[in-house]
């Protein structure tokens, strides 16, 4: 029987994959091209840390995916995670002098 920490790590592993898929689809849709740097920023532990412990954030995504499917997990990311990412991206672009 897996302990609580092991279960959370397994959920986070799945959540990481769901977040990665969401990020790739979102970037292709919005940037009209692949952008590995943006992908890294959106899926990094550094960014996820601004939402809470990265393992816990990814585990929540994993739990939603397992219980409710990809659409609900993607909706959660879009509503709860993406807004903060976009806010940080605007700030990053401003600090870079408007250059992406």
N, C-alpha and C positions, 0 to 999 in steps of 0.2 A: 504494500500500500504506500503510495506516494505521500510525502508530508506536504504541509501547506506551502512551504517555500518552493518545493519542487513543482507543485501544481502551478503556482504563480509563474515560475520560469517557463514552463511549457506553454501556458496561456500567452505569455509575453513573446515567445518565439513565433507563435501563430500570429499574434497581433503585429509583430514586426513585419511579417510577410504581407499582411493585409494593408498596413500603412505603406509599404513599398509599392504595392500594386496601385493603391490610390494615388500616391505621389506621381508615379509614372504616367498614369492616365490623365491626371489633372494637368501636369506639365505639358504633355503632348497636346491636349485640348486648348490650353491657354497660351502656350508659347509657340505652338505650331512647329515645334522641333524638340529634340532631346536636349536636356540641360542637366548634365551630371552634377554640376556644382549646386544647382538649385535643389536637385534631388537629395544630395548630401545634407544640405542645410535643413530641409524639411524632415528628414528621417534621422537626423543625428541625435545622439544622447544630449549634446549641448543644448539643442533646441528643446527637446522633450523635457529636459530638466526645468525649463521655465514653466512647465505645466504640472510638475510633480516629479517623483522619482521615475526615471525612464522605464524601469521594469514594470512599475505599477500602471503607468500610462499605457504601455503596450499590452499588458495583461488585460486591462479593461477592454481594449479593442478586440483582443482574442476572445474574451468571454462573450462579447456582443456577437461576434462572428459565429461562434459555436452555437449560441442560443437562437439567434435571429437571422443569420445569414449575411452575405456580403453587402447587400443593399443597405441594411440597417447599420452595419459597421462603417460603411462609406459615408452614410448620412451623419453618423456620430463624428467622424473625422472632419467632415465638411462644416458642421455646426460648432464643434467644440475645440478643434485643433487648428484648422485652417485660418480662422480669423486672427489668431495671435501670430501665426506665421506671416500673414499678409501685413500685419502691423509692423512686425520686425523687418520685413523686406523693405517697406517704405522708408523706415528709419535708416536701414543699411544703405539704400540708394541715396537718400539725402546726405548722409555722412560721406558718401563717395563722390559727392558733387554732381549727383544726377546721372552718373554713369553706372550701367549695370555690369 
